[in-house]
Amino acid sequence: MTSAPGTSAPVTTTGVSHVRLTVRDLAASRRFYDALFGWDVAFELPADADDETREKLWFLFGGVIYSTPGGGLLGLRPVASADDAFSEDRVGLDHLAFGVADRAALDAAVDRLDSLGAQHEGVKDAGGLWILEFRDPDGIALELAAPKG
């Protein structure tokens, strides 16, 4: 892609750095993400944090940030009201997809989601990918995707 004459060059990115999801109930969301993915927590405010620590971790907004495989971060920000609801049909996020190694990993994820009582759509053929669609406790549309072949 080239720039039009007299304009600057496009911004070169190296990938997605982080995504933060707005949730209604941090405890419920943490139980779900912890049980499903088991990611390490990168940042969270200690219960006994002093003022200096609170100032350093201002970016948490009362939530938690996980380290995901590949170096990305996923944050949960508990600021939504109890009566709010996610909709992929509004402006904003449609869904968030996480990559897995292969179809076998998707089949194992079906078992894990079933054990957590999480509804899902089953593994589907999406052209060049196998996908598994499901929702978190706030109804946020999530997906696991594996390459075919």
Stockholm file with secondary structure:
# STOCKHOLM 1.0

chainA/1-149         MTSAPGTSAPVTTTGVSHVRLTVRDLAASRRFYDALFGWDVAFELPADADDETREKLWFLFGGVIYSTPGGGLLGLRPVASADDAFSEDRVGLDHLAFGVADRAALDAAVDRLDSLGAQHEGVKDAGGLWILEFRDPDGIALELAAPKG
#=GR chainA/1-149 SS CCCCTTSCCCCCCCSCCEEEEECSCHHHHHHHHHHHHCCEEEEECCTTCCHHHHHHTGGGTTCEEEECTTSCEEEEECCSCTTCCCCTTSSSCCCEEEECSSHHHHHHHHHHHHHTTCCEEEEEECSSEEEEEEECTTCCEEEEEEECC
#=GC SS_cons         CCCCTTSCCCCCCCSCCEEEEECSCHHHHHHHHHHHHCCEEEEECCTTCCHHHHHHTGGGTTCEEEECTTSCEEEEECCSCTTCCCCTTSSSCCCEEEECSSHHHHHHHHHHHHHTTCCEEEEEECSSEEEEEEECTTCCEEEEEEECC
//
